């Protein structure tokens, strides 16, 4: 029996996020985008885990 690899989250394109910020007019969506960017930085530093960020994204407030 072979071991299955743990699935990895998709890579986030920094360029695509920068382009999104330029085209977004909705202030609430822009605030959510900035919040998720901050969460992603904290995730890479090991402060937050992925499930927490995912639940925050689903809540989207």
C-alpha positions in Angstrom: 0.0 0.0 0.0 1.4 3.4 -1.0 1.2 6.5 1.1 -0.8 9.4 -0.2 0.8 12.8 -0.2 -0.8 15.5 1.9 -2.6 17.9 -0.5 -1.0 21.3 -0.7 -2.9 24.6 -0.9 -2.7 26.4 -4.2 0.0 29.1 -4.6 -1.2 32.7 -4.4 -0.2 35.0 -7.3 1.1 38.3 -5.9 0.8 39.8 -9.4 -2.9 38.8 -9.7 -3.6 40.3 -6.3 -1.9 43.6 -7.2 -4.0 43.7 -10.4 -7.1 43.0 -8.4 -6.5 45.9 -6.1 -6.2 48.2 -9.0 -9.6 47.2 -10.5 -11.6 46.8 -7.3 -14.1 49.5 -6.7 -16.0 47.9 -3.8 -14.5 49.1 -0.5 -15.8 46.0 1.5 -14.2 43.6 -1.0 -10.9 45.6 -0.9 -10.9 45.5 2.9 -11.4 41.7 2.8 -8.6 41.3 0.3 -6.2 43.3 2.5 -7.3 41.3 5.6 -6.6 38.0 3.8 -3.2 39.3 2.6 -2.4 40.0 6.2 -3.6 36.5 7.2 -1.4 35.0 4.5 1.7 36.7 5.8 0.9 35.5 9.3 0.4 32.0 8.0 3.8 32.0 6.4 5.3 33.2 9.7 3.6 30.3 11.5 1.3 32.5 13.6 -2.0 31.4 12.0 -3.0 28.1 10.5 -4.8 27.5 7.2 -8.1 26.3 8.6 -8.5 29.5 10.6 -7.9 31.6 7.5 -10.3 29.5 5.4 -13.1 30.0 7.9 -12.4 33.7 8.0 -12.6 33.8 4.2 -15.9 32.0 4.2 -17.3 34.4 6.8 -16.1 37.2 4.6 -17.1 40.1 6.8 
